[in-house]
Amino acid sequence: MFHLLLLHLTAFMSCSLIFNTVNVTVPKGYQGWCYVIPVKDTTGFAFQVSPDGEYKVNDEGVVYVPAALMNSREDLRLKVHKDGKDITDDTRYMGRVVTSNTKNNQKYSYVRFLIPTDNEKSIDASDDYWRQNNFRQNGVAGFDSLLKINKIIFR
């Protein structure tokens, strides 16, 4: 009986239930778009990491993580922290993005999410409010702007 249970448990664990988890932390008081940028060439790259092992979002809303943690062929779970609390459920529009309508017409792959204002936090994610405004377009414009002024770099 134990052998059968172990066999089922092993088969269950081999399913795609184990996700790569990336933990990021946003600065106190930060509200707005965040861009999680994968770094393929980590040689000499100084990642900003908290003592708890969380990758730090900078004041522009950009956080760099090793690309190996964000392999696009694997499942990814992104956990967002602020002031030591998990605020992942408060974020909006979290997801992977592949875009090519930016500088030099190159393709860029990253993850983005929105930290709503304190007033917006109480508005349910399914509310029409989030569909009526140009939030997504603002996220794209913010990325393009930061890329243009070299506040986002890909390496």
NORFENVEN-V211475 format. One record per residue. N is the residue number from 1. RES is the residue in three letters. SS is DSSP state (h for helix, s for strand, l for the rest). BURIAL is # if it has 24 or more other ideal C-beta (glycine too) atoms within 12 Angstrom, else .. Layout:
# NORFENVEN-V211475
n->N res->RES ss->SS burial->BURIAL
n->N res->RES ss->SS burial->BURIAL
This chain:
# NORFENVEN-V211475
n->1 res->MET ss->l burial->.
n->2 res->PHE ss->h burial->.
n->3 res->HIS ss->h burial->.
n->4 res->LEU ss->h burial->.
n->5 res->LEU ss->h burial->.
n->6 res->LEU ss->h burial->.
n->7 res->LEU ss->h burial->.
n->8 res->HIS ss->h burial->.
n->9 res->LEU ss->h burial->.
n->10 res->THR ss->h burial->.
n->11 res->ALA ss->h burial->.
n->12 res->PHE ss->h burial->.
n->13 res->MET ss->h burial->.
n->14 res->SER ss->l burial->.
n->15 res->CYS ss->l burial->.
n->16 res->SER ss->l burial->.
n->17 res->LEU ss->l burial->.
n->18 res->ILE ss->l burial->.
n->19 res->PHE ss->l burial->.
n->20 res->ASN ss->s burial->.
n->21 res->THR ss->s burial->.
n->22 res->VAL ss->s burial->#
n->23 res->ASN ss->s burial->#
n->24 res->VAL ss->s burial->#
n->25 res->THR ss->s burial->#
n->26 res->VAL ss->s burial->#
n->27 res->PRO ss->l burial->#
n->28 res->LYS ss->l burial->.
n->29 res->GLY ss->l burial->.
n->30 res->TYR ss->l burial->#
n->31 res->GLN ss->l burial->#
n->32 res->GLY ss->s burial->#
n->33 res->TRP ss->s burial->#
n->34 res->CYS ss->s burial->#
n->35 res->TYR ss->s burial->#
n->36 res->VAL ss->s burial->#
n->37 res->ILE ss->s burial->#
n->38 res->PRO ss->s burial->#
n->39 res->VAL ss->s burial->#
n->40 res->LYS ss->l burial->.
n->41 res->ASP ss->l burial->.
n->42 res->THR ss->l burial->.
n->43 res->THR ss->l burial->.
n->44 res->GLY ss->l burial->.
n->45 res->PHE ss->l burial->.
n->46 res->ALA ss->l burial->.
n->47 res->PHE ss->l burial->#
n->48 res->GLN ss->l burial->.
n->49 res->VAL ss->s burial->.
n->50 res->SER ss->l burial->.
n->51 res->PRO ss->l burial->.
n->52 res->ASP ss->l burial->.
n->53 res->GLY ss->l burial->.
n->54 res->GLU ss->l burial->#
n->55 res->TYR ss->s burial->#
n->56 res->LYS ss->s burial->#
n->57 res->VAL ss->l burial->#
n->58 res->ASN ss->l burial->#
n->59 res->ASP ss->l burial->.
n->60 res->GLU ss->l burial->#
n->61 res->GLY ss->l burial->#
n->62 res->VAL ss->s burial->#
n->63 res->VAL ss->s burial->#
n->64 res->TYR ss->s burial->#
n->65 res->VAL ss->s burial->#
n->66 res->PRO ss->s burial->.
n->67 res->ALA ss->h burial->#
n->68 res->ALA ss->h burial->.
n->69 res->LEU ss->h burial->#
n->70 res->MET ss->h burial->#
n->71 res->ASN ss->l burial->.
n->72 res->SER ss->l burial->.
n->73 res->ARG ss->l burial->.
n->74 res->GLU ss->l burial->.
n->75 res->ASP ss->l burial->.
n->76 res->LEU ss->s burial->#
n->77 res->ARG ss->s burial->.
n->78 res->LEU ss->s burial->#
n->79 res->LYS ss->s burial->#
n->80 res->VAL ss->s burial->#
n->81 res->HIS ss->s burial->#
n->82 res->LYS ss->s burial->#
n->83 res->ASP ss->l burial->.
n->84 res->GLY ss->l burial->.
n->85 res->LYS ss->s burial->.
n->86 res->ASP ss->s burial->.
n->87 res->ILE ss->l burial->#
n->88 res->THR ss->h burial->#
n->89 res->ASP ss->h burial->.
n->90 res->ASP ss->h burial->#
n->91 res->THR ss->s burial->#
n->92 res->ARG ss->s burial->#
n->93 res->TYR ss->s burial->#
n->94 res->MET ss->s burial->#
n->95 res->GLY ss->s burial->.
n->96 res->ARG ss->s burial->#
n->97 res->VAL ss->s burial->#
n->98 res->VAL ss->s burial->.
n->99 res->THR ss->s burial->#
n->100 res->SER ss->l burial->.
n->101 res->ASN ss->l burial->.
n->102 res->THR ss->l burial->#
n->103 res->LYS ss->h burial->.
n->104 res->ASN ss->h burial->.
n->105 res->ASN ss->h burial->.
n->106 res->GLN ss->l burial->.
n->107 res->LYS ss->l burial->.
n->108 res->TYR ss->s burial->#
n->109 res->SER ss->s burial->#
n->110 res->TYR ss->s burial->#
n->111 res->VAL ss->s burial->#
n->112 res->ARG ss->s burial->#
n->113 res->PHE ss->s burial->#
n->114 res->LEU ss->s burial->#
n->115 res->ILE ss->s burial->#
n->116 res->PRO ss->l burial->#
n->117 res->THR ss->l burial->.
n->118 res->ASP ss->h burial->.
n->119 res->ASN ss->h burial->.
n->120 res->GLU ss->h burial->.
n->121 res->LYS ss->h burial->.
n->122 res->SER ss->l burial->.
n->123 res->ILE ss->l burial->.
n->124 res->ASP ss->l burial->.
n->125 res->ALA ss->l burial->.
n->126 res->SER ss->l burial->.
n->127 res->ASP ss->l burial->.
n->128 res->ASP ss->l burial->.
n->129 res->TYR ss->h burial->.
n->130 res->TRP ss->h burial->.
n->131 res->ARG ss->h burial->.
n->132 res->GLN ss->h burial->.
n->133 res->ASN ss->l burial->.
n->134 res->ASN ss->l burial->.
n->135 res->PHE ss->h burial->#
n->136 res->ARG ss->h burial->.
n->137 res->GLN ss->h burial->.
n->138 res->ASN ss->h burial->.
n->139 res->GLY ss->h burial->#
n->140 res->VAL ss->h burial->#
n->141 res->ALA ss->h burial->.
n->142 res->GLY ss->h burial->#
n->143 res->PHE ss->h burial->#
n->144 res->ASP ss->h burial->#
n->145 res->SER ss->h burial->.
n->146 res->LEU ss->h burial->#
n->147 res->LEU ss->h burial->#
n->148 res->LYS ss->h burial->.
n->149 res->ILE ss->l burial->.
n->150 res->ASN ss->l burial->.
n->151 res->LYS ss->l burial->.
n->152 res->ILE ss->l burial->#
n->153 res->ILE ss->l burial->.
n->154 res->PHE ss->l burial->#
n->155 res->ARG ss->l burial->.
